[in-house]
Amino acid sequence: MANLSVSMTTPSDIESLRERLRRDYDGFSPAQQALARYVADHLADLPLMSAHEVARAAHCSPATVVRFAQTFGYHGYPDLQQLVRRDQRPWLPIANREHQFGLIGGSDIVASTLAAERHALEDTADRLVQRGLGPLAQALAGRRPVVVAGDGHARVVVGLLVDRLSRVGVPAVAVTGLDLPDRAWLDSLSPNGAVLAVGIGREAQVAQAAIDAARAANVPATALVDSSLSAIARLPLARVVPADVRSGAPSVVALIAVAQALVVSVESATRRNVSRPEESDPRELSAVGA
């Protein structure tokens, strides 16, 4: 953990902690970045997880988790945990030392497990409701074509999006590289087109290139991204869908579910736009009626 140095200012709330994670992220080693991404994208889960559980989820050692917390000026992981608990889960009782280290069981463990499952379900539901995907769907509705861009692990999600969008009558093109054919799509975006970028992990070069192309062409740029620490997540029309890492590779199950929900929302928004009468000047309508 040579890249970590103790901060002079300890974050006192969730927002300042998120800002520190974003600010310092590029200076972390790959292992530290993996831990930072997990912490940033699963903050609400930390009150329910011991340092050992966080370490397992982020593929590092418990000592790394403790030192990581100390980097930000906390005495250890429990201090970071309590900060998050006060903001995210104030209804939770403060865990005693035995519970933090997994030395007690029975109903306490069952209650914590059920609380974690409930949070996971609520979090996924929040990402699937209209207020979460509605702005993206509205930006993409009626656009032709929608360029869906992403490389690496995102290719699976890109392929699914192009297939599903095409099935509901939305012309879509996959861009999964930066060679000449793909680059041609980005360099000649239609004024009626739009971009849907998909970023997973460090493999976000194609997604970022597509966003840059959309800005240059002045067309809507939307994104699905797996971490709030990604530069893509700062896009106004971006939605973060954390990906769990399994066997060294990110799981895109949640991202696929959200992608499918987005296609349904785009189809609905497109139909609403088609059926909605054009806005007209009331004076013109009265003149026609006369």
HELIX and SHEET records of a PDB file:
HELIX    1   1 ILE A   14  ASP A   24  1                                  11    
HELIX    2   2 TYR A   25  GLY A   27  5                                   3    
HELIX    3   3 PRO A   30  ASP A   41  1                                  12    
HELIX    4   4 LEU A   43  LEU A   48  5                                   6    
HELIX    5   5 ALA A   51  ALA A   58  1                                   8    
HELIX    6   6 PRO A   62  THR A   71  1                                  10    
HELIX    7   7 TYR A   77  GLN A   88  1                                  12    
HELIX    8   8 ARG A   97  GLN A  100  1                                   4    
HELIX    9   9 SER A  107  LEU A  128  1                                  22    
HELIX   10  10 GLN A  130  LEU A  140  1                                  11    
HELIX   11  11 ALA A  154  ARG A  167  1                                  14    
HELIX   12  12 LEU A  180  ASP A  187  1                                   8    
HELIX   13  13 GLN A  205  ALA A  217  1                                  13    
HELIX   14  14 ALA A  231  ARG A  234  5                                   4    
HELIX   15  15 VAL A  253  SER A  275  1                                  23    
HELIX   16  16 PRO A  282  GLY A  289  1                                   8    
SHEET    1   A 5 ALA A 172  VAL A 175  0                                        
SHEET    2   A 5 VAL A 146  ALA A 149  1                                        
SHEET    3   A 5 ALA A 194  GLY A 199  1                                        
SHEET    4   A 5 ALA A 221  VAL A 225  1                                        
SHEET    5   A 5 ALA A 238  VAL A 240  1                                        
SHEET    1   B 2 VAL A 245  ARG A 246  0                                        
SHEET    2   B 2 ALA A 249  PRO A 250 -1                                        
END                                                                             
